[in-house]
Structures are given as C-alpha cells and as structure tokens.
Amino acid sequence: MHWPNQETGVEMDENVISSHDDSPDKEERAENNYLRIHEETLEIEVSIFISSTIMVFTGRGCDAGESSKNKTRLRRTQSVTRVQDVNEREKRERAVQPDNPVHRPKDSLLSFSSGYTNYRGLLNLCIILLVLSNTRVALENIIKYGILVDPLQWFKVFMGKPANWPSVLIVLSLNVFILFTFFIEILYSKGKLHEMCGRLMIVISLSILIIFPVIMVFTTNSNPIGASVALGSVSITFLKLVSYHMVNFWCRESRNQPDTSRHKRRSSFGLTVSTTGGGLNGLPLVRYPQNLNIRDIYYFMCAPTLCYELNFPRSAGIRKRFLLKRIVEMIFLLQLILGLVQQWIVPIIRNTLQPLKEMNLSLMLERLLKLAVPNHMIWLLFFYWFFHSCSNAVAEILRFADREFYRDWWNAETVNYFWKNWNVPVHRWAVRHLYRPLTNRGFSKNQASMAVFFVSAFFHEYLVSIPLNMYRIWAFSGMLGQVPFAMFVSRYLHNQYGNMAVWISIIIGQPLCILMYYHDYYIIHYGSLEVIS
C-alpha cells in the first residue's frame, strides 16, 4: 500500500511509514526508500521543467518573459506566505509558553519603516506653543507701549488730509480710460478704424494710464497709503483693459472664419451654474460684436478676474447667508489687520532706526526676525481677507461662478508652484496674454517665463516705490531673484525641504524689503535716521 507524501506529492511505500519495524537491517531499508523517493521527486521536477520548456517554444501558454515573471512572482508569494505562516506558528507557540512573553518584532513609531503617519497630537502641540509664544509677545508689546489701536487714526489718514484726495481723483479718472477703450472697440467692430492706427491709440492710452498716476503722486505729495490703494486700482484696470483689447482682437480675427467654436460659450448674463453643483442652464451665446456694450465692460471691470470673456459663467442666484458671512469677515479682518499694524508693526519699525543708523548687524538681524512673525501673520490675514472674503463677496453679488481665486499654494514644494497657485487671476492673465503669445511667436519657454517675471517685478516696484515718492529696485530685484532661487529649489531641494524653502523666503523676504524701503524713505525725506514721532 502506498501513501502520498504531503511535501513532495510522491507516493510512499507503507514500509516507510512503518517506522516501528524491528528487523536488523531497518536503517538500510529506510535509507534505500529515501533515495528512491528522492529520485522519483527529481524525475517529476525534470519532467515538469521539460514540459514547460516545450510549451514556451511551441507557443502554448505565455511567452518566456511572462513565464519567468510569473514564476518569480509565484516564488515570492510562496516565500512571503511561508514567512507569515512561520510567524503565526511562532506566535501561537510563544503564547502558550510559561514566561508570558510580551515582545514582538516592531519598529519605533518615529522610524520611516514603521509606516506611522498620525501626528495630529504633535500638530496640536505646535499650535498651542505658537499661540502661547505669540500671546507672550502681544502682552509684552502692550505692557511696553500701551494700547496703540485707534480706528479714527486710519480715518484721518485716508480722509483727513487734502493731500489724499488726488488718490481719489486717480481712481475716478479710470472711467475715462475704460470709456475710451470701449469707444475704440466700437469703432473696430464697425470697420471705421484701421487696425494699426487703433493699436497705436491703445498703446498710447495704456501708457498714459500707467504714467498719469505717477505724475499725480509726485506733484501732489500724496499720502503713501492712499497712493498705494489708487495705484493698485490702476494696475488692475491696466491688466483688465489689455485682456479686453486682446480678446476682442481674437474675435475680430475669427469672425470671418467658419469655425468659431473657440468663442462659443453661453452668455455672461444667461449662463447659470447651480451653487449646489448642478448643471448649466443658459440662454443662447453672446457673439462678437454683441458683447460691446457698457453693461458688459463694467461687469468685467467689477468682476473678480483679470481675463475677459464674451460669456462668463454665472451662478443661479445670490446666497444671502454666504454673502453675509463674507461681509462680516471683511469688516472684522480689516479692523484686525489695521489694529495689528498699529500695535505691532509700527513700534518694531521705529525701533529699527537706531540699528540702521549705526549699521549694527546683530541688532538689525534681531529686528528683522522680530518683524518677520507679525508681518507674516498680517500677510496671511490679508490673503484671506482679499482672496477669499472680498473676492467671494464681489463674486456672489455679481453671480460670478468661477471662484478659484487661489489653490493650495501652502503645499508648494517649488517656487514655480507657489507663484502659479497663490494668485490664480494674475497667473491666468500672465499665461493667457503674455506667456502663450510669446511662445506662439517663437520665443522659448525660458524667455517667456523671464518676461512674465519681469512684468511682475515691474508692477511690484510700481506699487511700492511710487507711493513712497522714491525709486528703489528692492522689490524689482526681489522678484527677479525668484528666478535663480526657483532653479536652486527645484534642483537641490525636494518634498518637505522645498516647501520649507518656500516658506522661509516668504517669511524673511517681505520684512527685509520693508526695512530697506523704510531706511531709504527716511534718508530721502528727512535726511537722517532720527526717530520721528
């Protein structure tokens, strides 16, 4: 009688099973049986190998590469399974031991090989430490300087001095350039204006739009804060008018072409998008030149976007509760930002005058780091106030459905990712009206990117130097310096290290520019760095 062997599958003679044989040559027979079983096992393995080889060369089954991969994968699976079985068996055996074992193979939680990722408690600890440290700094500031917050002082700054009114006139004068732009496009649509002549008029108009406020600020000695707000409005209007002219030019080019699918979108005043994620419900498309009307251009001027379209996506209605929340956020955060500037930023900047005068590098570094934290907090609050609260409030009133004003820039591991995602309206304008036109004209991607950074650097300097009635290149150089810094981060720093580099550049770069402009401002306007109340 033969019995199957559980490991090899070879049948064994019952004489092998009968281990209680008492014959004198028991060991010799057992050895002979073992050798016979081993030879039968080898014969079976050789026959399996020959059969698989024949299947490979005759085309049956999988090819040689797949067979090898499958064979390797099968051995690996059996190996892992066998290890798991051994571990389970060892665990069961150790569980019944009298020493009551408590140890088992396991990595420490802070080791990368452990696979542990739940650090929520440590994140809460960091938040608590951050709150405690800033609370201490706030109490120290109040004890040292007292309560400096005065809302009426800001009202006096904006409205109390006649020198601020030129800034208001600059904002009101923007309507002249908007209407002139509309008039040129009307002439274009009726064929009463030659293309080259109209382009010359557009260039002159946009140049005056940029230069006229500069002359007003320098000749009237406007307040820097009011001038900053006015020049910010001028910059936004300039970018919008460039987009308005370019889009209408594209429409004129494609008007005589049969395929106008590029501009086939629903009307800005008919396209509705459900605020709960529903579908589109719209009226027929608005086509060029039906878009050329006063209502359309002023809707674009008020909309929270820099890129013009014939038909903007519209929401189904105004959510009153959502709008009320955004308005409350706007009022509260604005007061908080102004209060932090008065209570925290102004005293620190004033205390930097003496180290700047003496060129004491250690004290200057201490003041820089001391200014970095409140400046960054105010920058974050301003980001939320402008890009979330204000932009969503305006979009809700105008039923403007595209609310992607920012993306997850805080996760940026490269400088390029940060600039693409922290200010989406500006990024879209730069790609649509500057980067792509340059690449379409044969410029390389690097040259187009440099042009984008150059324009961005110009407007950063424009918004800082002109209100301060001086010209320095700190902001301009800082923006152009982002190009080599971005190359360095992309090449040498990755993942969390790249993200850290981006955060450090934001936290340290801004207060450094503030101190340099503050130093030059007092040197130019007061002739020395004496403390001025």
ZAMARGU-4260 file (C-alpha; in steps of 0.2 Angstrom, whole numbers, plus 5000, padded with zeros to 4 digits):
<rodrens>
0) 5000/5000/5000 | 5007/5017/4995 | 5003/5034/5005 | 5006/5051/4997 | 5019/5062/5004
5) 5012/5079/5009 | 5028/5089/5005 | 5033/5081/4988 | 5017/5073/4982 | 5026/5056/4979
10) 5018/5041/4985 | 5027/5032/4999 | 5028/5013/5002 | 5019/5008/5018 | 5035/5000/5024
15) 5042/5018/5025 | 5028/5023/5036 | 5030/5008/5047 | 5044/5016/5057 | 5042/5003/5071
20) 5050/4989/5060 | 5061/4979/5071 | 5071/4970/5058 | 5090/4971/5059 | 5093/4980/5043
25) 5079/4993/5046 | 5091/5008/5044 | 5097/5001/5027 | 5080/4999/5020 | 5074/5016/5026
30) 5089/5024/5018 | 5086/5015/5001 | 5067/5020/5002 | 5073/5038/5005 | 5085/5038/4990
35) 5071/5030/4979 | 5059/5044/4984 | 5072/5057/4981 | 5075/5050/4963 | 5056/5050/4960
40) 5055/5068/4965 | 5069/5073/4954 | 5061/5064/4939 | 5044/5073/4942 | 5053/5090/4943
45) 5063/5086/4927 | 5048/5081/4918 | 5039/5097/4923 | 5053/5108/4918 | 5054/5099/4901
50) 5035/5101/4898 | 5036/5120/4902 | 5050/5122/4890 | 5041/5113/4876 | 5026/5125/4880
55) 5037/5140/4878 | 5045/5135/4862 | 5029/5129/4854 | 5019/5145/4858 | 5007/5137/4870
60) 5005/5146/4886 | 5013/5163/4890 | 5030/5169/4882 | 5047/5166/4891 | 5047/5183/4899
65) 5030/5182/4906 | 5033/5164/4912 | 5049/5170/4921 | 5040/5184/4929 | 5025/5173/4934
70) 5037/5160/4941 | 5047/5174/4951 | 5031/5181/4957 | 5025/5164/4962 | 5040/5160/4972
75) 5040/5177/4980 | 5022/5175/4985 | 5025/5157/4992 | 5040/5164/5002 | 5030/5178/5010
80) 5016/5166/5014 | 5028/5154/5021 | 5036/5168/5032 | 5019/5173/5038 | 5015/5155/5042
85) 5031/5154/5052 | 5027/5170/5062 | 5010/5165/5066 | 5015/5147/5071 | 5029/5155/5082
90) 5017/5167/5089 | 5005/5153/5094 | 5019/5143/5101 | 5026/5158/5112 | 5008/5162/5118
95) 5007/5145/5127 | 5025/5147/5135 | 5025/5149/5154 | 5036/5165/5153 | 5021/5175/5147
100) 5031/5184/5133 | 5026/5202/5128 | 5039/5207/5115 | 5037/5205/5096 | 5046/5212/5081
105) 5041/5230/5078 | 5049/5247/5073 | 5048/5263/5083 | 5034/5275/5078 | 5046/5289/5073
110) 5055/5277/5061 | 5051/5279/5042 | 5049/5260/5041 | 5035/5260/5054 | 5023/5267/5042
115) 5015/5278/5056 | 5008/5295/5049 | 4996/5301/5063 | 5005/5316/5071 | 4989/5325/5075
120) 4994/5327/5093 | 5011/5335/5089 | 5002/5347/5077 | 4991/5352/5091 | 5006/5354/5102
125) 5014/5366/5089 | 4998/5376/5088 | 4997/5378/5107 | 5016/5383/5108 | 5013/5395/5093
130) 4998/5403/5102 | 5007/5404/5119 | 5023/5412/5112 | 5013/5425/5102 | 5002/5429/5117
135) 5018/5432/5127 | 5024/5444/5113 | 5007/5453/5112 | 5007/5455/5131 | 5025/5462/5131
140) 5020/5474/5117 | 5005/5480/5127 | 5015/5482/5143 | 5029/5491/5134 | 5019/5503/5123
145) 5001/5503/5129 | 4986/5502/5118 | 4990/5510/5102 | 4975/5504/5092 | 4965/5519/5086
150) 4952/5516/5072 | 4949/5535/5070 | 4968/5537/5066 | 4965/5527/5050 | 4950/5538/5045
155) 4961/5553/5047 | 4975/5545/5036 | 4963/5541/5022 | 4951/5556/5023 | 4958/5569/5035
160) 4971/5577/5024 | 4968/5586/5007 | 4983/5578/5000 | 4974/5561/5000 | 4961/5567/4988
165) 4972/5566/4972 | 4972/5547/4975 | 4953/5548/4975 | 4954/5558/4959 | 4965/5545/4951
170) 4953/5531/4955 | 4938/5541/4947 | 4949/5545/4932 | 4950/5527/4927 | 4932/5528/4920
175) 4940/5539/4906 | 4951/5526/4901 | 4938/5512/4902 | 4926/5523/4891 | 4940/5527/4879
180) 4944/5508/4877 | 4925/5504/4874 | 4925/5518/4861 | 4940/5511/4851 | 4932/5493/4851
185) 4916/5500/4844 | 4925/5509/4830 | 4934/5492/4827 | 4918/5482/4826 | 4910/5495/4813
190) 4926/5495/4802 | 4929/5513/4805 | 4946/5511/4812 | 4961/5504/4804 | 4970/5490/4814
195) 4987/5498/4815 | 4980/5515/4819 | 4969/5508/4833 | 4984/5498/4840 | 4994/5514/4841
200) 4979/5523/4851 | 4978/5508/4863 | 4997/5509/4867 | 4996/5527/4870 | 4980/5526/4881
205) 4988/5512/4891 | 5004/5521/4893 | 4995/5536/4899 | 4985/5525/4911 | 5002/5520/4919
210) 5011/5536/4919 | 4997/5549/4924 | 4995/5542/4942 | 5014/5543/4944 | 5014/5562/4939
215) 4999/5565/4951 | 5008/5556/4966 | 5024/5565/4964 | 5017/5583/4960 | 5004/5582/4974
220) 5014/5573/4988 | 5000/5561/4991 | 4999/5551/5007 | 5008/5534/5004 | 4993/5523/5010
225) 4981/5532/4999 | 4993/5532/4984 | 4995/5513/4986 | 4977/5510/4985 | 4975/5521/4970
230) 4990/5513/4961 | 4983/5496/4965 | 4967/5500/4956 | 4977/5507/4941 | 4987/5491/4940
235) 4971/5480/4940 | 4962/5491/4927 | 4978/5491/4916 | 4978/5472/4916 | 4959/5471/4913
240) 4960/5483/4898 | 4974/5473/4890 | 4964/5457/4891 | 4948/5466/4884 | 4958/5473/4869
245) 4966/5456/4865 | 4950/5445/4867 | 4941/5457/4855 | 4955/5456/4843 | 4954/5437/4843
250) 4936/5439/4840 | 4938/5450/4825 | 4951/5438/4818 | 4939/5423/4819 | 4923/5432/4814
255) 4926/5428/4795 | 4931/5410/4799 | 4918/5396/4798 | 4924/5388/4815 | 4920/5399/4829
260) 4919/5386/4842 | 4933/5394/4852 | 4921/5408/4857 | 4905/5398/4859 | 4900/5399/4877
265) 4884/5404/4885 | 4880/5422/4889 | 4888/5431/4904 | 4870/5436/4909 | 4862/5420/4904
270) 4874/5406/4909 | 4869/5400/4926 | 4878/5387/4937 | 4869/5379/4951 | 4878/5384/4968
275) 4875/5366/4974 | 4885/5358/4960 | 4871/5356/4947 | 4871/5358/4929 | 4871/5373/4917
280) 4855/5382/4912 | 4858/5396/4900 | 4852/5406/4885 | 4860/5407/4868 | 4878/5413/4866
285) 4883/5431/4865 | 4894/5433/4850 | 4905/5447/4844 | 4901/5461/4842 | 4885/5460/4853
290) 4896/5459/4868 | 4902/5478/4865 | 4890/5487/4877 | 4893/5497/4893 | 4885/5484/4904
295) 4897/5471/4898 | 4913/5481/4900 | 4908/5487/4918 | 4903/5470/4923 | 4920/5464/4918
300) 4928/5479/4927 | 4919/5474/4943 | 4921/5455/4942 | 4935/5447/4952 | 4945/5442/4937
305) 4958/5449/4925 | 4954/5439/4910 | 4940/5445/4899 | 4927/5433/4891 | 4912/5436/4880
310) 4902/5425/4891 | 4906/5422/4910 | 4899/5408/4920 | 4885/5414/4931 | 4878/5406/4947
315) 4860/5403/4949 | 4857/5416/4962 | 4864/5425/4977 | 4866/5416/4993 | 4862/5428/5006
320) 4869/5419/5021 | 4885/5416/5012 | 4886/5434/5007 | 4883/5440/5025 | 4897/5429/5031
325) 4909/5436/5019 | 4904/5454/5023 | 4907/5451/5042 | 4924/5443/5038 | 4928/5458/5028
330) 4924/5471/5041 | 4932/5461/5056 | 4948/5456/5047 | 4951/5473/5040 | 4950/5480/5058
335) 4961/5466/5064 | 4974/5470/5051 | 4974/5488/5054 | 4975/5486/5073 | 4990/5474/5072
340) 4999/5486/5061 | 4997/5500/5074 | 5000/5489/5089 | 5014/5478/5082 | 5022/5483/5066
345) 5024/5502/5069 | 5034/5501/5086 | 5045/5487/5079 | 5049/5498/5063 | 5053/5513/5074
350) 5065/5503/5085 | 5075/5498/5069 | 5080/5516/5066 | 5095/5516/5078 | 5102/5499/5072
355) 5100/5505/5054 | 5109/5521/5059 | 5123/5513/5067 | 5124/5498/5055 | 5123/5486/5069
360) 5121/5470/5060 | 5117/5459/5075 | 5103/5471/5081 | 5097/5473/5063 | 5095/5454/5062
365) 5086/5454/5078 | 5074/5467/5072 | 5072/5458/5056 | 5067/5442/5065 | 5056/5451/5077
370) 5047/5459/5062 | 5045/5443/5052 | 5032/5435/5063 | 5019/5449/5064 | 5022/5454/5046
375) 5019/5436/5041 | 5003/5435/5051 | 4996/5451/5043 | 5001/5444/5026 | 4991/5428/5029
380) 4976/5438/5036 | 4977/5450/5021 | 4977/5435/5009 | 4962/5428/5017 | 4953/5445/5018
385) 4957/5449/4999 | 4957/5432/4990 | 4943/5424/5000 | 4932/5436/5009 | 4932/5451/4997
390) 4933/5441/4981 | 4919/5429/4986 | 4908/5443/4992 | 4910/5453/4975 | 4908/5436/4965
395) 4892/5432/4975 | 4884/5450/4972 | 4889/5448/4953 | 4884/5430/4952 | 4901/5426/4945
400) 4903/5407/4946 | 4922/5405/4944 | 4928/5406/4962 | 4945/5398/4960 | 4955/5413/4966
405) 4969/5403/4974 | 4974/5385/4975 | 4985/5375/4988 | 5000/5386/4987 | 5004/5382/5006
410) 5009/5365/5000 | 5021/5372/4987 | 5037/5362/4986 | 5044/5373/4972 | 5044/5392/4969
415) 5035/5390/4952 | 5021/5380/4960 | 5019/5394/4973 | 5018/5408/4960 | 5006/5398/4950
420) 4993/5395/4964 | 4994/5409/4977 | 4986/5422/4965 | 4976/5412/4951 | 4969/5428/4942
425) 4986/5435/4939 | 4993/5418/4934 | 4979/5416/4922 | 4982/5433/4914 | 5001/5430/4913
430) 4999/5413/4904 | 4985/5419/4893 | 4991/5436/4887 | 5009/5436/4890 | 5017/5418/4890
435) 5007/5410/4877 | 5008/5424/4864 | 5027/5425/4866 | 5029/5406/4864 | 5017/5406/4849
440) 5029/5420/4841 | 5044/5408/4843 | 5051/5413/4860 | 5057/5399/4871 | 5049/5394/4887
445) 5063/5401/4897 | 5062/5418/4888 | 5043/5419/4890 | 5045/5415/4909 | 5058/5428/4911
450) 5046/5441/4903 | 5032/5436/4915 | 5044/5438/4930 | 5050/5455/4923 | 5032/5462/4921
455) 5028/5455/4939 | 5044/5464/4945 | 5039/5480/4937 | 5022/5481/4945 | 5029/5476/4962
460) 5041/5490/4961 | 5027/5501/4954 | 5016/5498/4969 | 5029/5502/4982 | 5041/5515/4975
465) 5029/5527/4968 | 5018/5529/4983 | 5034/5532/4994 | 5039/5546/4981 | 5056/5537/4978
470) 5063/5524/4966 | 5072/5509/4973 | 5074/5492/4965 | 5072/5482/4980 | 5055/5474/4976
475) 5061/5473/4957 | 5077/5464/4962 | 5067/5453/4974 | 5056/5447/4960 | 5069/5444/4948
480) 5079/5435/4961 | 5065/5422/4962 | 5071/5415/4945 | 5088/5408/4951 | 5080/5404/4968
485) 5067/5394/4959 | 5080/5385/4949 | 5090/5381/4965 | 5075/5374/4975 | 5069/5364/4960
490) 5086/5356/4958 | 5093/5353/4975 | 5078/5353/4987 | 5063/5342/4986 | 5047/5337/4995
495) 5046/5345/5013 | 5063/5353/5011 | 5057/5363/4996 | 5041/5368/5005 | 5052/5374/5019
500) 5062/5384/5007 | 5047/5392/5000 | 5040/5397/5017 | 5057/5404/5023 | 5058/5415/5008
505) 5040/5422/5011 | 5043/5424/5030 | 5060/5433/5028 | 5059/5441/5011 | 5045/5453/5015
510) 5051/5461/5031 | 5068/5463/5023 | 5061/5473/5009 | 5051/5483/5022 | 5066/5488/5032
515) 5076/5493/5017 | 5062/5504/5010 | 5059/5511/5027 | 5078/5515/5029 | 5078/5524/5011
520) 5062/5533/5015 | 5068/5542/5030 | 5085/5545/5022 | 5077/5553/5007 | 5063/5563/5015
525) 5071/5568/5032 | 5090/5567/5028 | 5094/5557/5043 | 5088/5542/5053 | 5082/5551/5069
530) 5067/5545/5077 | 5052/5554/5071 | 5035/5553/5081
</rodrens>
